[in-house]
Amino acid sequence: MTSPQARKGATFERDVVEFFRANGHPYVERAYGAGRPDDVGDLDGVPGWALELKNHQKLALSGWLEEAESERLNARKRFAAVIAKRRGKSAGHAYVVMTLATFAELLGDA
């Protein structure tokens, strides 16, 4: 049986996948194997991105971004970001957190 925390995280991942699919990204799906040394993030199907999803009561941005960056390197992706659930809000209102360097690189591509 899975822990309540694991169920909470899995539910958020499914909600984010549904949000992406409903908003023009039909190939997004959950990635499996979280926590392995070669973890590549929580979602597949977002080209160029390693995404780490978090559903925690308290924000721990520094550690989460380090985890996302490690997963970016494992996945050989260009960008990394954390999608953090907002308490009492739907997936579409989650925070997307990235470093300023990543944001500046995105602006340069725009």
N, CA and C atoms as an extended XYZ file, in Angstrom:
330
Properties=species:S:1:pos:R:3:atomname:S:1:resname:S:1:resid:I:1 pbc="F F F"
N         0.851       -1.175        0.000 N   MET     1
C         0.000        0.000        0.000 CA  MET     1
C         0.899        1.240        0.000 C   MET     1
N         0.532        2.231       -0.783 N   THR     2
C         1.336        3.447       -0.857 CA  THR     2
C         0.994        4.392        0.286 C   THR     2
N         1.954        5.240        0.599 N   SER     3
C         1.753        6.202        1.676 CA  SER     3
C         0.820        7.318        1.223 C   SER     3
N         0.196        8.034        2.183 N   PRO     4
C        -0.656        9.168        1.810 CA  PRO     4
C         0.117       10.225        1.017 C   PRO     4
N         1.405       10.434        1.357 N   GLN     5
C         2.217       11.428        0.645 CA  GLN     5
C         2.437       10.998       -0.802 C   GLN     5
N         2.704        9.713       -1.016 N   ALA     6
C         2.910        9.211       -2.380 CA  ALA     6
C         1.632        9.330       -3.194 C   ALA     6
N         0.496        9.034       -2.587 N   ARG     7
C        -0.791        9.175       -3.297 CA  ARG     7
C        -1.053       10.629       -3.651 C   ARG     7
N        -0.741       11.526       -2.717 N   LYS     8
C        -0.926       12.963       -2.952 CA  LYS     8
C        -0.068       13.417       -4.130 C   LYS     8
N         1.179       12.975       -4.171 N   GLY     9
C         2.071       13.338       -5.262 CA  GLY     9
C         1.609       12.771       -6.593 C   GLY     9
N         1.182       11.503       -6.586 N   ALA    10
C         0.722       10.862       -7.818 CA  ALA    10
C        -0.541       11.541       -8.344 C   ALA    10
N        -1.429       11.923       -7.442 N   THR    11
C        -2.645       12.632       -7.862 CA  THR    11
C        -2.298       13.960       -8.519 C   THR    11
N        -1.364       14.699       -7.940 N   PHE    12
C        -0.944       15.973       -8.532 CA  PHE    12
C        -0.316       15.743       -9.903 C   PHE    12
N         0.515       14.711      -10.026 N   GLU    13
C         1.118       14.415      -11.332 CA  GLU    13
C         0.040       14.132      -12.373 C   GLU    13
N        -0.961       13.328      -12.019 N   ARG    14
C        -2.048       13.040      -12.966 CA  ARG    14
C        -2.816       14.309      -13.320 C   ARG    14
N        -3.053       15.168      -12.341 N   ASP    15
C        -3.766       16.424      -12.597 CA  ASP    15
C        -2.979       17.326      -13.548 C   ASP    15
N        -1.658       17.382      -13.376 N   VAL    16
C        -0.820       18.212      -14.256 CA  VAL    16
C        -0.819       17.635      -15.667 C   VAL    16
N        -0.732       16.313      -15.787 N   VAL    17
C        -0.802       15.688      -17.113 CA  VAL    17
C        -2.123       16.040      -17.783 C   VAL    17
N        -3.223       15.930      -17.071 N   GLU    18
C        -4.539       16.278      -17.625 CA  GLU    18
C        -4.566       17.736      -18.057 C   GLU    18
N        -3.982       18.627      -17.256 N   PHE    19
C        -3.949       20.040      -17.605 CA  PHE    19
C        -3.171       20.259      -18.903 C   PHE    19
N        -1.981       19.673      -19.000 N   PHE    20
C        -1.190       19.811      -20.229 CA  PHE    20
C        -1.973       19.306      -21.434 C   PHE    20
N        -2.566       18.131      -21.331 N   ARG    21
C        -3.301       17.553      -22.457 CA  ARG    21
C        -4.481       18.420      -22.864 C   ARG    21
N        -5.174       18.984      -21.898 N   ALA    22
C        -6.322       19.847      -22.196 CA  ALA    22
C        -5.901       21.195      -22.771 C   ALA    22
N        -4.605       21.503      -22.684 N   ASN    23
C        -4.117       22.799      -23.150 CA  ASN    23
C        -3.097       22.658      -24.276 C   ASN    23
N        -3.329       21.681      -25.157 N   GLY    24
C        -2.565       21.593      -26.391 CA  GLY    24
C        -1.296       20.776      -26.359 C   GLY    24
N        -1.099       19.960      -25.336 N   HIS    25
C         0.109       19.137      -25.233 CA  HIS    25
C        -0.301       17.665      -25.057 C   HIS    25
N        -0.757       17.037      -26.145 N   PRO    26
C        -1.372       15.703      -26.041 CA  PRO    26
C        -0.423       14.561      -25.710 C   PRO    26
N         0.878       14.771      -25.807 N   TYR    27
C         1.821       13.671      -25.607 CA  TYR    27
C         2.444       13.645      -24.212 C   TYR    27
N         2.018       14.537      -23.341 N   VAL    28
C         2.570       14.564      -21.987 CA  VAL    28
C         2.019       13.384      -21.196 C   VAL    28
N         2.926       12.729      -20.468 N   GLU    29
C         2.541       11.616      -19.607 CA  GLU    29
C         3.482       11.556      -18.410 C   GLU    29
N         3.069       10.814      -17.400 N   ARG    30
C         3.913       10.643      -16.217 CA  ARG    30
C         5.116        9.795      -16.578 C   ARG    30
N         6.256       10.161      -16.035 N   ALA    31
C         7.468        9.350      -16.170 CA  ALA    31
C         7.556        8.461      -14.938 C   ALA    31
N         8.068        7.284      -15.100 N   TYR    32
C         8.166        6.373      -13.973 CA  TYR    32
C         9.624        6.157      -13.602 C   TYR    32
N         9.870        5.789      -12.375 N   GLY    33
C        11.220        5.544      -11.906 CA  GLY    33
C        11.759        6.681      -11.061 C   GLY    33
N        10.890        7.480      -10.499 N   ALA    34
C        11.331        8.589       -9.653 CA  ALA    34
C        12.173        8.064       -8.506 C   ALA    34
N        13.193        8.826       -8.159 N   GLY    35
C        14.045        8.475       -7.047 CA  GLY    35
C        15.250        7.634       -7.425 C   GLY    35
N        15.295        7.127       -8.653 N   ARG    36
C        16.467        6.364       -9.098 CA  ARG    36
C        17.647        7.310       -9.251 C   ARG    36
N        18.864        6.798       -9.212 N   PRO    37
C        20.035        7.665       -9.426 CA  PRO    37
C        20.010        8.354      -10.786 C   PRO    37
N        19.361        7.724      -11.781 N   ASP    38
C        19.290        8.315      -13.121 CA  ASP    38
C        17.917        8.922      -13.412 C   ASP    38
N        17.229        9.385      -12.369 N   ASP    39
C        15.904        9.999      -12.497 CA  ASP    39
C        15.955       11.126      -13.528 C   ASP    39
N        14.952       11.166      -14.421 N   VAL    40
C        14.922       12.173      -15.486 CA  VAL    40
C        13.730       13.126      -15.354 C   VAL    40
N        13.084       13.158      -14.194 N   GLY    41
C        11.958       14.056      -13.980 CA  GLY    41
C        10.658       13.291      -13.869 C   GLY    41
N         9.589       14.043      -13.632 N   ASP    42
C         8.292       13.424      -13.369 CA  ASP    42
C         7.384       13.331      -14.580 C   ASP    42
N         7.695       14.074      -15.652 N   LEU    43
C         6.852       14.043      -16.846 CA  LEU    43
C         7.680       13.766      -18.090 C   LEU    43
N         7.090       13.047      -19.032 N   ASP    44
C         7.641       12.864      -20.366 CA  ASP    44
C         6.737       13.615      -21.340 C   ASP    44
N         7.292       13.937      -22.504 N   GLY    45
C         6.475       14.531      -23.559 CA  GLY    45
C         6.477       16.041      -23.594 C   GLY    45
N         7.342       16.674      -22.816 N   VAL    46
C         7.509       18.130      -22.881 CA  VAL    46
C         8.914       18.348      -23.460 C   VAL    46
N         9.009       18.535      -24.774 N   PRO    47
C        10.320       18.579      -25.423 CA  PRO    47
C        11.257       19.616      -24.805 C   PRO    47
N        12.471       19.166      -24.506 N   GLY    48
C        13.503       20.052      -23.996 CA  GLY    48
C        13.466       20.323      -22.512 C   GLY    48
N        12.500       19.760      -21.802 N   TRP    49
C        12.311       20.083      -20.385 CA  TRP    49
C        12.382       18.855      -19.492 C   TRP    49
N        13.056       19.001      -18.364 N   ALA    50
C        12.978       18.066      -17.242 CA  ALA    50
C        12.136       18.770      -16.183 C   ALA    50
N        11.016       18.175      -15.839 N   LEU    51
C        10.085       18.800      -14.906 CA  LEU    51
C         9.956       17.968      -13.634 C   LEU    51
N        10.137       18.639      -12.515 N   GLU    52
C        10.001       18.021      -11.198 CA  GLU    52
C         8.716       18.565      -10.583 C   GLU    52
N         7.780       17.687      -10.240 N   LEU    53
C         6.509       18.108       -9.666 CA  LEU    53
C         6.528       17.895       -8.161 C   LEU    53
N         6.007       18.874       -7.436 N   LYS    54
C         6.005       18.814       -5.975 CA  LYS    54
C         4.631       19.209       -5.429 C   LYS    54
N         4.163       18.420       -4.471 N   ASN    55
C         2.922       18.709       -3.757 CA  ASN    55
C         3.224       18.593       -2.271 C   ASN    55
N         3.792       19.669       -1.723 N   HIS    56
C         4.190       19.699       -0.312 CA  HIS    56
C         3.558       20.908        0.361 C   HIS    56
N         3.366       20.814        1.645 N   GLN    57
C         2.795       21.932        2.384 CA  GLN    57
C         3.746       23.123        2.405 C   GLN    57
N         5.041       22.850        2.576 N   LYS    58
C         6.033       23.926        2.629 CA  LYS    58
C         6.890       23.904        1.378 C   LYS    58
N         7.206       25.087        0.878 N   LEU    59
C         8.070       25.197       -0.297 CA  LEU    59
C         9.529       25.027        0.114 C   LEU    59
N        10.266       24.283       -0.687 N   ALA    60
C        11.704       24.085       -0.482 CA  ALA    60
C        12.387       24.289       -1.837 C   ALA    60
N        12.284       25.508       -2.355 N   LEU    61
C        12.661       25.785       -3.736 CA  LEU    61
C        14.100       25.440       -4.061 C   LEU    61
N        15.037       25.779       -3.200 N   SER    62
C        16.445       25.546       -3.492 CA  SER    62
C        16.725       24.069       -3.749 C   SER    62
N        16.325       23.224       -2.843 N   GLY    63
C        16.541       21.789       -3.002 CA  GLY    63
C        15.793       21.219       -4.192 C   GLY    63
N        14.577       21.698       -4.402 N   TRP    64
C        13.796       21.208       -5.534 CA  TRP    64
C        14.439       21.584       -6.861 C   TRP    64
N        14.948       22.820       -6.951 N   LEU    65
C        15.609       23.233       -8.193 CA  LEU    65
C        16.898       22.450       -8.423 C   LEU    65
N        17.632       22.155       -7.358 N   GLU    66
C        18.830       21.320       -7.510 CA  GLU    66
C        18.454       19.931       -8.015 C   GLU    66
N        17.363       19.389       -7.500 N   GLU    67
C        16.882       18.080       -7.953 CA  GLU    67
C        16.489       18.144       -9.433 C   GLU    67
N        15.769       19.192       -9.824 N   ALA    68
C        15.355       19.348      -11.220 CA  ALA    68
C        16.567       19.486      -12.135 C   ALA    68
N        17.583       20.208      -11.688 N   GLU    69
C        18.796       20.375      -12.498 CA  GLU    69
C        19.524       19.046      -12.669 C   GLU    69
N        19.598       18.253      -11.619 N   SER    70
C        20.213       16.935      -11.716 CA  SER    70
C        19.450       16.067      -12.716 C   SER    70
N        18.131       16.132      -12.671 N   GLU    71
C        17.303       15.359      -13.595 CA  GLU    71
C        17.464       15.871      -15.024 C   GLU    71
N        17.642       17.178      -15.182 N   ARG    72
C        17.881       17.750      -16.514 CA  ARG    72
C        19.157       17.164      -17.108 C   ARG    72
N        20.199       17.093      -16.298 N   LEU    73
C        21.460       16.529      -16.774 CA  LEU    73
C        21.296       15.047      -17.119 C   LEU    73
N        20.608       14.295      -16.262 N   ASN    74
C        20.365       12.869      -16.536 CA  ASN    74
C        19.605       12.672      -17.840 C   ASN    74
N        18.624       13.540      -18.084 N   ALA    75
C        17.767       13.416      -19.263 CA  ALA    75
C        18.371       14.072      -20.508 C   ALA    75
N        19.470       14.808      -20.300 N   ARG    76
C        20.105       15.548      -21.400 CA  ARG    76
C        19.117       16.511      -22.060 C   ARG    76
N        18.407       17.247      -21.207 N   LYS    77
C        17.443       18.243      -21.666 CA  LYS    77
C        18.048       19.634      -21.551 C   LYS    77
N        17.462       20.588      -22.234 N   ARG    78
C        17.979       21.952      -22.224 CA  ARG    78
C        17.558       22.730      -20.979 C   ARG    78
N        16.340       22.498      -20.513 N   PHE    79
C        15.775       23.288      -19.426 CA  PHE    79
C        15.289       22.407      -18.278 C   PHE    79
N        15.241       23.002      -17.088 N   ALA    80
C        14.670       22.343      -15.913 CA  ALA    80
C        13.772       23.329      -15.186 C   ALA    80
N        12.690       22.805      -14.617 N   ALA    81
C        11.791       23.626      -13.812 CA  ALA    81
C        11.074       22.735      -12.807 C   ALA    81
N        10.563       23.379      -11.780 N   VAL    82
C         9.748       22.717      -10.769 CA  VAL    82
C         8.321       23.226      -10.927 C   VAL    82
N         7.366       22.309      -10.904 N   ILE    83
C         5.953       22.678      -10.867 CA  ILE    83
C         5.476       22.336       -9.467 C   ILE    83
N         5.120       23.373       -8.698 N   ALA    84
C         4.756       23.198       -7.292 CA  ALA    84
C         3.275       23.516       -7.088 C   ALA    84
N         2.572       22.584       -6.490 N   LYS    85
C         1.148       22.757       -6.237 CA  LYS    85
C         0.903       23.893       -5.259 C   LYS    85
N        -0.113       24.667       -5.569 N   ARG    86
C        -0.579       25.693       -4.633 CA  ARG    86
C        -1.711       25.100       -3.810 C   ARG    86
N        -1.623       25.248       -2.527 N   ARG    87
C        -2.660       24.698       -1.644 CA  ARG    87
C        -4.029       25.261       -1.985 C   ARG    87
N        -4.980       24.358       -2.125 N   GLY    88
C        -6.356       24.754       -2.376 CA  GLY    88
C        -6.630       25.205       -3.798 C   GLY    88
N        -5.673       25.033       -4.702 N   LYS    89
C        -5.832       25.482       -6.090 CA  LYS    89
C        -5.702       24.295       -7.030 C   LYS    89
N        -6.269       24.428       -8.213 N   SER    90
C        -6.168       23.375       -9.219 CA  SER    90
C        -4.785       23.387       -9.872 C   SER    90
N        -4.507       22.358      -10.648 N   ALA    91
C        -3.198       22.217      -11.298 CA  ALA    91
C        -2.853       23.429      -12.158 C   ALA    91
N        -3.816       24.010      -12.814 N   GLY    92
C        -3.559       25.164      -13.677 CA  GLY    92
C        -3.081       26.398      -12.939 C   GLY    92
N        -3.187       26.389      -11.621 N   HIS    93
C        -2.737       27.519      -10.806 CA  HIS    93
C        -1.453       27.204      -10.036 C   HIS    93
N        -0.799       26.102      -10.410 N   ALA    94
C         0.462       25.736       -9.755 CA  ALA    94
C         1.542       26.750      -10.116 C   ALA    94
N         2.565       26.793       -9.291 N   TYR    95
C         3.732       27.633       -9.565 CA  TYR    95
C         4.682       26.883      -10.485 C   TYR    95
N         5.288       27.597      -11.418 N   VAL    96
C         6.396       27.056      -12.207 CA  VAL    96
C         7.626       27.843      -11.779 C   VAL    96
N         8.623       27.129      -11.258 N   VAL    97
C         9.811       27.762      -10.691 CA  VAL    97
C        11.032       27.320      -11.485 C   VAL    97
N        11.838       28.307      -11.863 N   MET    98
C        13.081       28.027      -12.580 CA  MET    98
C        14.105       29.053      -12.158 C   MET    98
N        15.352       28.819      -12.518 N   THR    99
C        16.388       29.794      -12.200 CA  THR    99
C        16.268       31.000      -13.131 C   THR    99
N        16.855       32.093      -12.705 N   LEU   100
C        16.886       33.286      -13.549 CA  LEU   100
C        17.648       32.998      -14.840 C   LEU   100
N        18.708       32.190      -14.767 N   ALA   101
C        19.470       31.845      -15.968 CA  ALA   101
C        18.588       31.129      -16.988 C   ALA   101
N        17.748       30.203      -16.531 N   THR   102
C        16.828       29.506      -17.438 CA  THR   102
C        15.834       30.491      -18.033 C   THR   102
N        15.291       31.357      -17.206 N   PHE   103
C        14.321       32.342      -17.685 CA  PHE   103
C        14.952       33.261      -18.728 C   PHE   103
N        16.177       33.733      -18.469 N   ALA   104
C        16.861       34.602      -19.423 CA  ALA   104
C        17.101       33.886      -20.742 C   ALA   104
N        17.442       32.605      -20.679 N   GLU   105
C        17.652       31.839      -21.910 CA  GLU   105
C        16.339       31.711      -22.700 C   GLU   105
N        15.238       31.505      -21.996 N   LEU   106
C        13.939       31.456      -22.663 CA  LEU   106
C        13.593       32.785      -23.317 C   LEU   106
N        13.859       33.874      -22.632 N   LEU   107
C        13.601       35.198      -23.202 CA  LEU   107
C        14.438       35.424      -24.459 C   LEU   107
N        15.660       34.930      -24.443 N   GLY   108
C        16.523       35.071      -25.611 CA  GLY   108
C        15.993       34.313      -26.810 C   GLY   108
N        15.262       33.219      -26.573 N   ASP   109
C        14.691       32.427      -27.656 CA  ASP   109
C        13.384       33.018      -28.184 C   ASP   109
N        12.768       33.882      -27.402 N   ALA   110
C        11.444       34.418      -27.792 CA  ALA   110
C        11.509       35.378      -28.955 C   ALA   110
